Amino acid sequence: MNKYKTDSTRINQGGLMRCCLATIDKFCMENEFVDEGRVLDCMYEKPYNAQIILSEKGIWRWNHP
């Protein structure tokens, strides 16, 4: 599993809502490194929603099949 500097991760084009982008931004401001496969809860949805994942090659995307 790879580890990335948060400032080198990218956002998948399309699919993420503004609230999810704000969640990713907040996470990256608070953390210097992140592991591939890291799942985030969108901070504007119900707890344990697991909406966001850092996939291969350091790309944030929706966490769905």
Secondary structure, DSSP 4 states (H G I P E B T S, - for coil): --EEEGGG-EE-SSS--HHHHHHHHHHHHH-SEEETT-EE--TTS-TT---EEEEGGGEEEE---
